[in-house]
């Protein structure tokens, strides 16, 4: 049995899965926590990864390994390879003003055509602009810039020239997914001088070895998740975790000047158009807190009524990325005596979270992405109310795969690809299918309230 390892270095923790390269069956696993917050010393990720690998029984018998990690995070290093500042994570919104400035300088159409996306506070280019504006003395020390997965792969190799893949590079704001090249003048403009960027590898190209173990190129978390869940033609993945994402892996490249769709690349040589919301499973957490219930009771309450009876929750509890409202707060609309019940509030919370994602799905379909079914993943997907109401809001069958660490699984699949030369077709089991009559009025009403509230 040949073993491969996949790593998911996420916002909250690092997970390791070690699998049979041929069947994909998991042999063992491990994990370790990450500190809370929107900025982290990247050396903490390295230490946590070592702990997670140890808890998985080590990698002495592993032939190949790949790293998947949260997108966008800015890892700015000095000539000695030490961080000049903590890595700013994707959910750090302090560079919102810099993002607006960048869009104004070149225009939304230019950004969409050249990078596939409009820069928002999540993107690396805006974080570099913030660093140069707020801490010019630190920006002057930056020698090279990496992403979280680049940094961990670089550390595994013991330094040298850094590498990345086009999937993760496409989330920086200074890479062209269609041209497959960096736009280094953008980095020079925001930093004030040229800096080194990682070499972009092919989908199964190895950057080298770590202790005799072959390394895969690694990728961003959404790209790895698409590999891990086995998304195929006509599949749109909706992930409900710390953030909410709607994406598809395929041949459709997008260039959306409205900024709703981020036109990323995938980890297979194609494209990964994606819509991201900041507020996903934490909306359910907050609803449980307001109602004083656990998740099972929130499910029961939400499913005990046929709809929210006009009650609409705009769940912008921590600002929002899509729509781009970094300073927004949540609001409750349409309150009446009839809907002032725990059940209607629970239903409104679930609908509010899903309608944000449903608007993203509509945007992808309008851009030419085929959707015959939705693959619902992430912690929030395990809610029965979420799955059932999602089928109503999305208007297509919803498939809930067996719970798993899809990003780590996708990284392991990529490692097997690098090892064998072929992308393995690992099977999956235990998925459940949820179907319901489409109810477009739910999303329509939510969209109308959002437009009247935020324009």
C-alpha positions in Angstrom: 0.0 0.0 0.0 1.3 3.4 -1.0 0.4 6.2 1.4 -0.1 9.9 0.6 -0.9 12.7 3.0 -3.1 15.8 2.6 -3.0 18.8 4.9 -5.7 21.4 5.4 -4.3 24.5 7.1 -7.5 26.4 7.7 -8.5 29.5 9.7 -9.3 27.6 12.9 -7.1 24.5 12.8 -4.8 22.2 10.7 -6.0 18.8 9.7 -4.0 15.9 8.3 -5.4 12.9 6.5 -3.2 9.9 5.4 -4.7 7.7 2.7 -4.1 4.8 0.4 -3.0 6.4 -2.9 -5.0 3.9 -4.9 -8.3 3.6 -3.1 -8.4 6.9 -1.2 -9.3 5.1 2.0 -8.2 7.0 5.1 -5.6 5.1 7.1 -5.1 7.6 9.9 -5.5 11.3 10.7 -4.5 14.1 13.0 -5.2 17.7 13.8 -4.1 20.7 15.9 -5.7 24.1 16.7 -4.8 27.5 15.3 -5.1 30.7 17.3 -8.2 32.9 17.0 -8.0 36.2 15.2 -7.5 37.7 11.7 -3.7 38.0 11.9 -1.4 35.2 12.8 2.4 34.7 12.9 2.8 32.1 10.0 5.4 30.3 12.1 2.5 29.2 14.3 1.0 27.4 11.4 4.3 25.5 10.9 4.4 24.5 14.5 0.7 23.4 14.4 1.3 21.4 11.3 4.1 19.5 13.0 1.8 18.8 15.9 -0.9 17.5 13.6 1.5 15.3 11.7 2.7 13.8 14.9 -0.8 13.2 16.1 -1.4 11.4 12.8 1.4 9.0 13.5 4.1 10.8 11.5 4.9 10.5 7.8 7.9 8.1 7.8 5.8 5.7 5.7 4.2 8.4 3.4 5.4 8.7 -0.2 3.8 12.0 -1.1 2.3 15.0 0.6 0.4 18.1 -0.5 -0.8 21.2 1.4 -4.1 22.9 1.0 -4.6 26.1 3.0 -6.8 29.2 3.4 -6.7 31.5 0.4 -5.4 35.1 0.2 -3.4 35.3 3.4 -0.5 37.7 3.1 2.9 36.1 4.2 5.5 38.9 3.8 9.1 37.8 4.5 12.3 39.6 4.8 15.6 38.6 3.1 16.3 36.1 6.0 12.9 34.4 5.4 11.4 35.9 8.6 7.9 37.5 8.7 8.0 41.3 8.7 4.5 41.3 10.1 1.8 38.8 11.1 0.0 37.2 8.1 -3.3 39.0 7.5 -6.0 36.3 6.9 -8.7 36.3 4.3 -11.3 37.5 6.9 -9.3 40.6 7.9 -11.2 43.6 6.5 -8.8 46.4 7.5 -7.7 46.8 3.9 -11.2 47.6 2.6 -10.3 51.2 1.8 -7.2 50.1 -0.1 -9.4 47.7 -2.1 -11.7 50.6 -3.1 -8.7 52.7 -4.0 -7.2 50.0 -6.3 -10.5 49.6 -8.1 -10.8 53.3 -8.6 -7.3 53.6 -10.0 -7.7 51.1 -12.8 -11.4 50.6 -13.1 -13.6 47.6 -12.4 -13.5 46.4 -16.0 -9.7 46.4 -16.1 -9.5 44.3 -12.9 -12.1 41.8 -14.2 -10.4 41.4 -17.6 -6.9 41.1 -16.2 -7.3 39.2 -13.0 -10.8 37.7 -13.2 -11.8 39.4 -10.0 -12.3 42.8 -8.4 -10.0 43.2 -5.4 -11.8 43.2 -2.0 -10.3 43.3 1.5 -9.8 39.5 1.4 -7.3 39.6 -1.4 -3.5 39.6 -0.9 -2.9 42.7 -3.1 -5.1 44.9 -0.9 -3.3 43.6 2.3 0.1 44.6 0.8 -1.3 48.0 0.0 -2.5 48.3 3.6 1.0 47.3 4.9 2.7 49.8 2.6 0.3 52.6 3.7 0.2 51.9 7.5 3.7 50.5 8.0 6.0 51.7 5.2 9.1 50.9 7.3 8.0 47.2 7.3 7.0 47.2 3.7 10.5 48.4 2.9 11.9 45.1 4.4 9.7 42.8 2.3 11.8 40.5 0.1 9.2 38.0 -1.0 5.4 37.4 -0.6 3.8 34.0 -0.3 0.4 32.6 0.5 -0.2 30.3 3.5 0.1 27.0 1.5 3.2 28.4 -0.3 4.8 29.1 3.1 4.2 25.7 4.5 5.4 23.9 1.3 8.5 26.2 1.3 9.2 25.3 4.9 8.8 21.6 4.2 11.4 21.9 1.4 13.8 23.6 3.7 13.7 27.0 2.0 15.0 27.9 -1.5 12.8 29.2 -4.2 9.1 29.3 -3.2 6.4 27.7 -5.4 2.7 27.9 -5.7 -0.1 26.7 -8.0 -2.3 28.7 -10.3 -5.4 28.0 -8.2 -4.1 29.7 -5.1 -2.2 32.4 -7.1 -5.5 33.4 -8.7 -6.7 34.7 -5.4 -3.9 37.2 -4.9 -5.3 39.9 -7.1 -2.0 40.1 -9.1 -2.2 36.9 -11.2 -4.1 36.3 -14.5 -5.9 33.0 -14.5 -6.5 33.1 -18.3 -3.0 34.3 -19.1 -1.4 32.0 -16.5 1.1 34.7 -15.4 1.7 37.2 -12.6 1.1 40.9 -13.1 4.2 42.1 -11.2 3.6 45.7 -11.9 0.6 45.6 -9.6 2.8 44.4 -6.7 5.4 47.0 -7.5 2.8 49.7 -7.5 1.4 48.8 -4.0 4.7 47.9 -2.3 6.8 50.6 -4.1 9.4 48.2 -5.6 9.6 44.7 -7.0 9.4 41.7 -4.7 9.9 38.0 -5.3 6.8 35.9 -6.0 6.5 32.1 -5.9 7.0 30.1 -9.1 3.7 28.8 -10.4 3.6 25.0 -10.9 1.4 22.8 -13.0 -1.5 20.9 -11.5 0.5 17.8 -10.7 4.0 19.2 -10.8 6.2 18.6 -7.8 8.3 21.4 -6.2 10.7 18.8 -4.8 11.0 16.5 -1.8 10.9 16.8 1.9 13.0 14.1 3.7 12.6 11.7 0.7 8.8 12.4 0.5 7.5 13.8 -2.8 5.6 17.0 -2.5 2.6 18.0 -4.5 2.2 21.6 -5.6 -0.5 22.4 -3.0 -3.4 24.8 -3.6 -6.0 27.0 -1.9 -8.7 25.5 0.3 -11.6 26.0 -2.2 -9.6 24.4 -5.0 -8.6 21.5 -2.8 -12.2 21.1 -1.6 -13.4 20.7 -5.2 -10.8 17.9 -5.6 -11.8 16.3 -2.3 -15.5 16.2 -2.9 -15.1 15.0 -6.5 -17.1 17.8 -8.1 -17.8 17.0 -11.8 -19.6 18.7 -14.7 -22.9 20.3 -13.6 -21.9 20.2 -9.9 -21.8 23.4 -7.9 -20.3 23.2 -4.5 -21.8 25.2 -1.6 -19.6 25.1 1.4 -21.0 26.3 4.8 -18.2 26.8 7.2 -16.6 29.9 8.8 -17.3 31.6 5.4 -19.8 30.5 2.8 -18.6 29.7 -0.7 -20.4 28.8 -3.9 -18.1 27.5 -6.7 -17.7 25.2 -9.6 -14.6 23.6 -11.1 -14.6 23.4 -14.9 -13.9 25.2 -18.2 -15.9 28.4 -17.6 -13.7 31.4 -17.0 -15.5 34.5 -15.7 -14.6 38.2 -15.7 -17.3 39.9 -13.6 -16.9 43.7 -13.3 -19.6 43.8 -10.6 -17.2 41.9 -8.2 -19.9 39.4 -7.2 -18.0 36.5 -8.9 -14.3 35.9 -8.2 -12.8 34.4 -11.3 -10.3 32.0 -9.8 -8.4 29.1 -11.4 -8.9 25.6 -10.1 -6.4 22.9 -9.2 -7.0 20.8 -12.4 -5.9 23.2 -15.1 -9.4 24.9 -15.5 -11.3 27.6 -13.7 -13.1 28.0 -10.4 -15.6 30.9 -10.5 -16.5 31.5 -6.9 -18.8 33.7 -4.8 -17.9 34.1 -1.1 -19.9 35.3 1.9 -18.3 36.1 5.2 -21.3 35.1 7.2 -22.2 31.4 7.0 -22.3 28.9 9.9 -21.7 31.6 12.5 -25.2 32.9 11.6 -26.5 29.6 12.9 -24.3 29.9 16.0 -25.7 33.4 16.6 -29.3 32.2 16.2 -28.7 29.5 18.8 -27.4 32.1 21.1 -30.3 34.4 20.7 -32.8 31.6 21.1 -30.9 29.8 23.9 -31.1 26.5 22.0 -28.7 23.9 20.6 -28.4 23.0 16.9 -30.9 20.1 17.1 -33.5 22.4 18.6 -32.7 25.1 16.0 -33.4 22.5 13.3 -36.7 21.5 14.9 -37.8 25.1 15.2 -36.9 26.1 11.7 -38.7 23.1 10.2 -41.8 23.5 12.3 -43.1 26.3 10.1 -43.4 26.3 6.3 -41.6 29.7 5.9 -40.5 32.7 7.9 -43.9 34.5 7.3 -42.3 37.6 5.9 -39.5 37.8 8.5 -36.1 38.5 6.8 -32.7 38.4 8.5 -29.9 40.1 6.6 -27.1 38.2 8.4 -24.2 40.7 8.0 -23.0 40.0 11.5 -19.3 40.7 10.7 -19.6 42.9 7.7 -19.9 41.2 4.4 -17.8 40.4 1.3 -20.6 39.5 -1.1 -22.3 42.0 -1.4 -19.2 44.1 -0.6 -20.3 45.7 2.7 -17.4 45.4 5.0 -18.9 47.8 7.6 -22.4 46.4 7.5 -24.3 45.0 10.4 -27.1 42.5 10.6 -30.7 43.5 10.6 -34.2 42.0 11.0 -37.1 43.1 8.8 -40.8 42.5 8.5 -41.5 41.9 12.2 -45.1 41.3 13.0 -47.0 39.8 15.9 -47.6 36.7 13.9 -44.0 36.0 13.1 -42.5 37.1 16.5 -41.9 33.5 17.5 -38.8 31.4 18.1 -39.7 29.2 15.1 -40.0 32.0 12.7 -36.7 33.6 13.9 -35.0 30.2 13.5 -36.4 29.8 10.0 -35.4 33.4 9.1 -31.8 32.8 10.2 -31.5 29.6 8.1 -33.2 31.3 5.1 -31.0 34.5 5.5 -27.8 32.5 5.4 -28.9 30.4 2.5 -30.3 33.3 0.5 -26.9 35.0 0.5 -25.5 31.8 -1.0 -28.5 31.4 -3.3 -27.7 34.9 -4.8 -24.2 33.6 -5.5 -25.6 30.5 -7.2 -27.8 32.7 -9.4 -24.8 34.8 -10.4 -22.8 31.7 -11.4 -25.6 30.3 -13.5 -26.1 33.7 -15.2 -22.4 33.7 -16.0 -22.7 30.4 -17.9 -21.9 27.8 -15.1 -24.1 24.7 -15.4 -25.9 23.6 -12.3 -27.7 20.3 -12.2 -27.2 19.7 -8.5 -25.6 21.3 -5.5 -23.0 19.5 -3.4 -23.5 20.8 0.2 -20.5 20.6 2.4 -19.0 22.1 5.6 -20.2 22.0 9.1 -23.5 23.8 8.4 -24.4 21.1 5.8 -25.0 18.6 8.6 -28.1 20.6 9.7 -31.3 18.9 8.4 -33.0 22.3 8.3 -30.2 23.8 6.2 -30.2 20.9 3.7 -34.0 20.8 3.3 -34.4 24.6 3.0 -31.4 24.8 0.7 -33.3 22.5 -1.8 -36.2 25.0 -1.8 -34.0 28.1 -2.1 -31.6 26.7 -4.7 -34.2 25.0 -6.8 -32.1 21.9 -7.6 -31.4 18.6 -5.8 -29.0 19.0 -2.9 -26.5 16.2 -2.3 -24.9 16.1 1.2 -21.8 13.9 1.0 -20.7 12.0 4.0 -19.0 14.4 6.5 -15.3 14.6 5.9 -12.3 16.9 5.7 -12.6 17.7 2.0 -9.8 20.1 1.8 -7.3 17.6 3.3 -8.8 14.9 1.1 -8.3 17.0 -2.0 -4.7 17.8 -1.0 -4.1 14.0 -0.5 -5.7 13.4 -4.0 -3.3 15.9 -5.5 -0.4 14.3 -3.7 -1.4 10.9 -5.3 -1.6 12.7 -8.7 2.0 14.0 -8.3 3.1 10.5 -7.2 1.5 8.4 -9.9 1.1 10.8 -12.7 -2.7 10.2 -12.9 -5.5 12.0 -11.0 -7.0 9.1 -9.0 -10.8 8.6 -9.2 -11.5 7.9 -5.6 -15.0 6.7 -4.8 -17.3 8.1 -2.2 -20.2 6.7 -0.2 -22.8 7.7 2.3 -24.1 10.8 0.4 -27.8 11.7 0.9 -29.9 13.5 -1.6 -32.5 16.1 -0.6 -35.1 17.2 -3.0 -37.9 19.7 -2.6 -40.3 21.9 -4.7 -38.4 25.1 -5.7 -39.6 28.2 -3.9 -38.1 31.1 -5.7 -40.2 33.6 -3.7 -38.0 33.1 -0.7 -34.9 34.3 -2.5 -36.8 37.0 -4.4 -38.2 38.5 -1.1 -34.8 38.4 0.5 -33.2 40.1 -2.5 -35.8 42.8 -2.5 -35.3 43.6 1.2 -31.5 43.7 0.7 -31.9 46.1 -2.2 -34.2 48.4 -0.2 -31.8 48.3 2.8 -28.4 48.6 1.2 -29.1 49.7 -2.4 
